[in-house]
Amino acid sequence: MLEVRDLTVRFGGITALDRVSFSAAAGRIVGLIGPNGAGKTTLFNCLSRLYRCDEGDILFEGRSLLRTPAHGIAALGIARTFQNLALFRTMSVRQNILLGAHSRAAGGFVAHALRLPRVRAQERALAAQADEIVELLELGPVAGRRVADLPFGTLKRVELGRALASRPKLLLLDEPAGGLNHEEVGGLMELLRGIRERLSLSLLLVEHHMNLVMRISDQVVALNFGRKIADGTPDEVRHDAELVKAYLGNAP
């Protein structure tokens, strides 16, 4: 589904990504790990077209993303969450999730202004799908509440729900466990597994919580100083000498 080919990104004299290549098959959970400054977020920003690469290519279902503008990524079937939540705080949980379906809405200005029958039918369908996501993420008890009044762990699920509302084929998760306590991380593991199975998604996640990554991922890709240093199953990667050195400073 996803193929990254020799991706290189430079910021002035700094090489943030240095000929990084890997592929991810459909239906898999891929963990992207590495120390701070390894290039993980830069890679995510290239995938979502927020950054331009200097060399290389990114293929999604055989199509180069480099020819797709940032506003066209969702229509291809790619959705993303961010480290820093950017929800509409005065709107309800359900309204925030429904906003994620905007990229799938059809009909022009006139059709919506006149509230034509096809527009009303579409709005009902999108609302029903938003309710399904509310149920999937167990947000029903707070669906009508303002997000400003909810705890951080719940807000993480709301942002996840907003991404899922666009019906993606590939979901990019940027530190989904960041700020969560031990119990919430355990719940997140089960939730992500359930989402993958129920919605037939592929997931690519950047995460520092190594226990989460190693327990949930089918494949782990490790970066350090912008280079790929490991790529394989969790068992293969956790014993990689270069990865251990990147985190601990010396090989076993």
N, C-alpha and C positions, 0 to 999 in steps of 0.2 A: 504493500500500500504506500509506504513512504520510503524514499531513497535519497539520502544526502550524499552528494558526490564532491569530494575535494573542496569543501566549503572553507573559504578564507575571508576573514573580515579584519580590516586594519583601521585603527583610529590614530591618524598621524603616524608616529613611529612605533606604535604599539600594535602587535598582532594579537587580536583577541581570539581568533580562530585560525588554526593553521592546518589547512588541507584535511578537514575532518570528514570522514566518510563512514556511514553505517546505513543499514536498511532495517525496516520494521514491517513484519508481515501483518496482514489483516487479522483482527481478533485478538491481538496480543497486548499485554501490558509491558511497556518498556520503561525502565527507570534510568534517568540520566543523573549521574552523580559526579562529585569532584569537590575539592576544597574551594573555599571562597576565591573568586577571581579566576576560576578554571575556564569560564566561557559558556557556562550553562544558560544563563539568561540571554546572553548575546545570541546563542543558537535559537532559543525560543523566539526572540524578536525577529530573527531572519525567517523562521517558519511562518510567523504571523504577518510578515512583510512590513514590520515597523522599522527594520534595518535593511539596508541593501548590502549584499555581499560584494567583495572585490573580485573573487574568483569562485568557480564551482557552480553547482546547480542543485536544486531541490526538486524532486519529482514526487507528485502525489497522484496515485493511480495512473502513472505514466505521463502525466502532464506537468510541465515545468511551472512552478509557482512564481518564477522570476518574471513571467509575463502577466501575472495577475496583480492588480493593485490591492492595497490593504483592505479596501472596502468590499472587495470581491471574494475574500477568503471564506467568509461564512457561507456564501452561496455554493462553494465547492464542497462543503461538508467538513470544515475545520472550525472548531470552537476552542476558546481559551479562557482560563481563569488567571488571575494575577495575584502576586504576593500581597499587594496593598489593595484592600477591598474598595470598590468604587460603586457602591450601591446608591440608589436614590432613597435617602434616609427618611423622607417624609411620606414615601409611598409604602404600601403594604407589601408583605412577602409575596403574595400572589401577583400583585401588579408588577413587581420587579421581575418575577419569573416570566410573566407574559411578555415583557419587553424583549426578552431574548428571542421570541418568535417573530420579531419584526422583519428579519431578513427573509422570511418565508411568505410574507404577505404580498398579495398581488392586487392589481387594480390601481388606477391613477388617481389624481387629485379629484377629478370630477366625480368619479364613481363613489369615492368616500364621502365627498361633500353632499352628494344626493342620497347617500345611504341606500344604494341599489341592493336588490335582493342577494346578489352574489357576494357583496361585501358583508352583509349581515350573516350570511351562511358561513363565510370564511372566519369571521370573528367568533362565531359560536364554536367552530371546529378548533380554533387556536386556544380558546378558553378551556375547552374540554381537555386538550392536550396538556395545558398548564396544570390543570387539576390532577392529571395523572402523575405529573412530575412531583407535585406537592405530596401526593400519596406515597410515591416511591421513596422520597427523601424524608418521610415521616414528619412533614411540616404542617400537617392538617390543623393541629391545635393553635398554631400561630399564624395561619394563612392570612387572616384579616388584620393582623397587627402591623404597626409601623416598624420598619427594620431598625429605626433609631432606638427602639425600646428593647431590643433583643440582645442576648449575650453573643460574644465573639464566635463561639463554636457554632451557634445557629446561623450566624451571618455567613460563615464559610459554606454551609449547605445551601443557603439562598443563592450565593454567587454560582455555586455548582449547578443549581437548578436553572439559573438564567442561561448558562452555557448549554445545558442539555435541551433547552427549549428550541434551539435552532436546529435540532435533529442532526447532530454532527455524525460523521463516520469516524473522525479522529478527534479526540479530546486532549488538549494540551493543558496539563495541570501544573501550575507554578507554585511549588511548596504548599501543597494542600494541607499538610500537617503542621505548618507553622503556627505557633501560638496555641496549639491544642494541648490539653492535658493527657495523661496516660490512658485514661478511660475513653476519651474522645478519639484518640489515635486508633485504639482497638475497634471502635465503631466505624471509623473511616475505612479501615481495611475491609471489613465486611461489606460496607456500602459500595466501595469501588468494585469489588468482585461481583456484587449483585448487579451493578449498572452494566458491567461488561457482558454479563450473561443475558440479562433481560433485554438490553437495547442493542446487543451485537455490535459493540463499539471497540475501537482500538484506543488505547490510552498511552500517552507519553507524559511522564511526570518528572519534573525536577524536584529533588527532595534531599534534605540533609538528614532526615530521620532514617538511619541505615536499617534499623529493624523493620520498618515499614517497607522500604524498598526491597530488601532481600526476601521478605515473606510474600510479597504480593506480585513481584515482577516475574515474567517469563524470560526476559532478556534485560541485561544491565549494560549500559554504555558508560564508561568512565572517562572524564576529561581532566587534564591538568595543564595549566599554562597554555590553554588553547589547543592542545593536542589530544587526540584520542589515545589513551594508554591501555584500555581494556574493553572487550566486547564479548559477551557470552552469557551463559546462564548464571544465576546468582552464585551457585557453588563454584563455578569456574572463576568468576571475577573476585570473590572474597578471598581467594588464595593467590591472587596475582601479586607478584613481588613488587612490581612498579606501583600498583595501587596502594599497597601497604606502605611503601616508602613515601608516597605523596601525602598520606594522612599522618603517618607516625614519624617520618623522618629517617627511618632506616628499614632495611629489608629484614625478614625473619631469619 
